[in-house]
Amino acid sequence: MANPDHLQYTKEHEWVLIDGDTATIGITRYAADALGEIVYVDLPKVGASTTHMKICGEIESTKSVGELYAPMDGEVIEANKSLDAAPDTVNADPFGEGWLIKIRYTSLPELLSAAEYDAFTGE
């Protein structure tokens, strides 16, 4: 399955949607499939600072625990609270309702295009 072209990606298997000074972050289908059935997400609280490439949360599945890395410096302005009751939404719709956090970023690092991410994952 091709990754959406309107998104940007990290080598840590996260997608990023830029809208002004806000970035919506989620994990890719590749990451969701690798994790297996997601049973819990531990997201940063609103107001928390994020630092590029530092761990800011965890995603637990029946197979393992994956770390969520902040793709940029900034401040968390929203966390997807609907995942508390339905964490498997990340598996079902990783590029839509399964988004994780929104960050008001202070600097935007270089991210991968969909084609670059596809080449990175071999998809």
TASUL-V654037 format. One record per residue. RES is the residue in one small letter. NEAR is the number of other C-alpha atoms within 12 Angstrom. D_CENTER is the distance of its C-alpha to the mean C-alpha in Angstrom with 2 decimals. Layout:
RES,NEAR,D_CENTER  RES,NEAR,D_CENTER
This chain:
m,13,17.59  a,20,16.77  n,31,13.40  p,23,13.79  d,19,15.70  h,17,14.77  l,29,11.20  q,35,10.68  y,41,8.94  t,34,8.99  k,28,11.22  e,30,8.90  h,36,7.40  e,41,4.15  w,43,5.32  v,44,6.90  l,35,9.74  i,24,12.53  d,17,15.22  g,14,17.89  d,20,16.81  t,24,13.64  a,37,10.10  t,38,7.77  i,44,4.01  g,46,2.39  i,47,3.66  t,40,7.00  r,33,10.30  y,30,11.55  a,33,9.37  a,36,10.11  d,24,13.66  a,22,14.05  l,27,13.21  g,24,15.54  e,26,16.06  i,34,13.54  v,26,15.90  y,31,14.30  v,36,11.28  d,26,12.22  l,36,10.41  p,30,12.14  k,21,15.00  v,21,15.67  g,17,17.56  a,23,16.01  s,24,15.92  t,32,13.14  t,24,14.36  h,25,13.06  m,20,12.19  k,19,13.08  i,22,11.64  c,33,10.58  g,29,9.99  e,26,10.56  i,37,10.07  e,29,13.63  s,25,15.12  t,18,18.76  k,16,18.60  s,19,16.72  v,22,14.40  g,31,11.22  e,27,10.06  l,35,6.89  y,31,7.97  a,44,8.36  p,44,8.46  m,37,11.50  d,27,14.30  g,30,14.68  e,30,14.86  v,33,12.70  i,25,14.47  e,24,12.91  a,30,11.10  n,30,11.06  k,23,14.32  s,20,15.07  l,29,12.92  d,21,15.65  a,14,18.14  a,20,16.23  p,32,13.30  d,29,14.18  t,29,12.95  v,39,9.60  n,34,12.13  a,22,14.26  d,22,12.13  p,31,8.51  f,33,8.99  g,23,11.00  e,24,11.81  g,33,8.96  w,36,6.56  l,48,5.80  i,43,7.26  k,38,9.41  i,41,10.93  r,31,14.43  y,31,14.48  t,20,17.73  s,22,17.26  l,24,15.20  p,21,15.02  e,15,15.68  l,25,12.87  l,28,13.59  s,24,14.93  a,29,14.45  a,20,17.79  e,23,16.99  y,29,13.87  d,24,16.15  a,15,18.83  f,18,16.73  t,23,15.90  g,13,19.32  e,15,18.35
